[in-house]
């Protein structure tokens, strides 16, 4: 038990935030982040509001479900914008609007930009430079709008990509979504950003 105020954690975004590909629900990103936060002394209530297949424009509906009441929102989005060739500026604008709405409602926000999809086994080696460049462009725009809207940016794509590249155990059977092991790898690099945000919020409340 902890004397800390309850921290309402919400996961917004796409299938990665939802946990598609895991063998068990508890292996998903949200449950893993909640475990890390509880180990750090936070009393966590978790809500996974992400929707598989969501693009950035779909965040608006998820935000409406998240507010009011969310203390810390983790937004993982961009993969489907890339897959559906949504214009980077359009995707980034939708993300910025979502972050501003969450911040206006009093939530702290951690944004996880789009993954580097060039590491997917389904991507032919000859196309990987093109895919990598498209991902980098969206990531850059996402980082800019997220920071300007008041979010913390967890720029973990490069590290995750290097971990996943060539290791099929990181992928689910569809060779697209992460496996349970893949989610563990993503969570490992994301946890410090989420802990920093939660600690800063807790310290502010105590002060």
N, C-alpha and C positions, 0 to 999 in steps of 0.2 A: 504494500500500500504506500501511497505518497500523499503528502500534504499539498502538493502543487495543484493549481487550478486545472480542471479538465481541459485537455487540448483536443479540439475537434479538428481532425485531420481529414482532408478530402483529396482524393485522386481524380483528376480530370484529364480528359484527352481521349486517346485511341486505345487500340488493343494492347499496347504495351502497358499502359496505365491500368487497364482492366485485368491483365494477367493471362491473356490467351496463350495457350501452349504449355502451361504448367501441368504437372501431373497431379498436384494437389492445390486447393485454393490457397492454403497458407504459404505456398511457394511464390505467390505473386508479389509484385512490387509493393503494393499497399500493405499487406500483412508483414512483409519483411521490414519496411520502414517503421511500422507500428511497434514491432518487437524491439528495434534499436532505440526508439524513443522511450519505450517503457524501461529499458535497461538503463537509460540515462535519467530516470526518475520522473518521467512525465506520465500523467494519467490520461491515456489516449482513447478517444472514441473515433473509430475509423469509418469513413464512408467512401466507397468506391463508386464514383458517379460516371466514370469513363465509359465510353461506348465503342466496341470494336467497329472499325471501319470509319470512325469519325475523322473529319478534316477540321481545320482550324475554324471554319465558319460554323461548325456544330458546337463550338464551345459555348456560345451564347445560351443555348438551352441548358447546358450543364451548369453554367454559372447561376442561372435562375433557380436550379435545384439546390445549389450550394449555399446561397445566401437568403436570409441572414443565418448566422450560426457557425460558419466555418472560421476557425482561427488560423489554420495553416493549409494552404492549397498547393499541391504539387501538380503541375500541368506538364503532361508529356504529349507532345503533338508534333506533326510534321511529316511522318512517314507516308500517310495516305495523300497528303497534298502533293508529295513528290510522285507517288505512284499514279495519281490521277492528273498530273501535270498542271496543277493549280498554279497560277502565276505567283511567284514568291512575294511580290508586294501585296497581293490580295490576301495571301495566307498570313503574312506578318501583320497586316492591318487588323484582321480578325483576332489574332492573338493579343495584340495591344489593347483592343477594346475589352477583351475578356479580363485581362490583368487589371485594367483600370476599374472595371466594375467590381472585381474582388477586393481591390485595395480600398475603394470607396465604401465598401461594406465592412471594412475593418479587418480583413484577412491579410496575413502575410503570405507571400507567394514565392514559390520556387519554380522556375521554368526550366524544363529539360528540352533543349532544342532538338530538331530532327536528327535521327541517327544517320550515320554514314552507310547508306544502303549498298555501297560498292562491295561490302564484305559479304553480301548474301551469296550463298552457293549458286543461286539461280542466275546470277549476273555473269555473263561471259567475260573472260579476262580482257578481251579487246574493248569492251564497253565500260570497264571500271573507271578509267580516268574521266570519262564524260559524266558518269553517274556521280562520282566523287565531287566533281566541280559543281554540279547542280545542287548537291546536298550542302556543300560549303556556302553557296550563295544564299540558300534559304536559312541556314544556321546564322549567317551574318546578320541578315535582316531581322530574324527572330531575336537575337541577342540585343540588337539596337532598340527595338520597340519594347522589349521586356524591361530592360534597364531604365529606359525613359519613363515607363509607366510605374516604376517602383518595385519591380520584382528582383529577386536574386536569380542569377543565371547559373545553372549547373552545366557547364560546357564539358560534358563527359564523352561526347561522341568519338573523339579520336582514341581515347583510352579503350572504350568499349569495342570499337572497331578492331583495334589491334588484338584484343583478347579473343574476339569471335573469328577473326580471319583464319580460315583453314581448319578450324576446330568444329567438326560437325556435332560434337556433344553439346555445344552451346545453343544448338537449334532444335526446335521441335520437329516432329515427323514431317511437317509441311515444308521444312527447310526455309521458312520465312520468319515465323515467330520464334522468340527465345524459348528454350527449354527451361526446366526448373533450374538447371545449372547456369543457364544464361541469365535468368533473372537474379540469381545469387551474385553473379559478376556485376550486373548493372547496379544492384542495390549496394554493393560494397563501395563503389565509387560515388554513389549518390548520397549515402548516409551522412557524410560530413557536412554537406551543404544543408541538408534538412535539419540536422542537429544544431548547426549554427543559427538557423532561422528560429528554431524552437527555443533555444537558450536565450537568444536576444529578446524574444517575446516574453519569456518567463521573467527575465531580469527586469524588463520594463514594467511588468505588472507588479513585481515585488517592490520596485522603487516607487 
